[in-house]
Amino acid sequence: MASFTISLNSTTLLVLLLAIVSCLQFSFVDSHEFQVGDLKGWVVPPPNDTDIYNIWASNFRFQVGDSIIFKYKKDSVMEVGKENYNDCNATQPTFFSNNGDTEFKFGHSGTFYFISGASGHCEKGQKMIVRVMIQDIHSKSSAYHVPVFSIGVFVFAFVVSYVI
């Protein structure tokens, strides 16, 4: 029976250790920014297209860490609860901004409700529901989020093939 032994010097061992550590960084949370309403921004929608923002939001798979950017003039954006969304009630927002260039970062999964704080705008359809997906590290399917692998996987494979 033939015996097989591997002799590793300290340099090879260090390179192998670094390769293993870099593989532990296999993937990371990748976040994205989305501009609400694309180039039109956050404006009162046309009377025949009052669901425009919900249609826009349904085209994306928002994840924790993603941000939406509201661009507007002489307006505001509020995050509100479901009932306040349905009633266009702007008296109890959980988030408010009126700086014209508002970033809202999703810190958890769930459903988020946004309305315009300008008088009459919400009633004209300037409101939006965003659903943020529950993070699933095993999920490989995503329309706009692709897992990013560390170069460590390739380094590890190279080092292993070199050492063995």
KAPE-V103430 format. One record per pair of residues at least 6 apart in sequence whose ideal C-beta (glycine too) atoms are under 6 Angstrom apart, sorted by the first residue. I is the first residue (numbers start at 1). GAP is how many residues later the second one is. Records with the same first field share a line. If there is no record, write none. Layout:
I->GAP ; GAP
This chain:
12->151
15->144
16->143
19->136 ; 137 ; 140
22->128 ; 130 ; 133
23->129 ; 130 ; 133
25->125 ; 127
26->124
27->120
29->36
30->118
31->34 ; 35
32->34
33->34 ; 36
34->34
35->34
36->6 ; 32 ; 34
41->30 ; 31
42->28 ; 30
44->77 ; 80 ; 82
45->7 ; 80
50->75
53->75
54->74 ; 75
57->71 ; 73
61->72 ; 81 ; 82 ; 83
62->68 ; 70
63->70 ; 82
64->42 ; 45 ; 71
66->40
67->36 ; 38
68->36
69->34
70->7 ; 32
71->30
72->28
75->41 ; 43
76->22 ; 41
77->20 ; 25 ; 37
78->12 ; 15 ; 18 ; 37 ; 39
79->15 ; 16 ; 33 ; 35
80->13 ; 33 ; 35
82->31
84->8
85->28
88->34 ; 35
90->27
106->26
109->23 ; 25
110->22
111->20
112->18
113->16
114->14
115->7 ; 12
116->6 ; 10
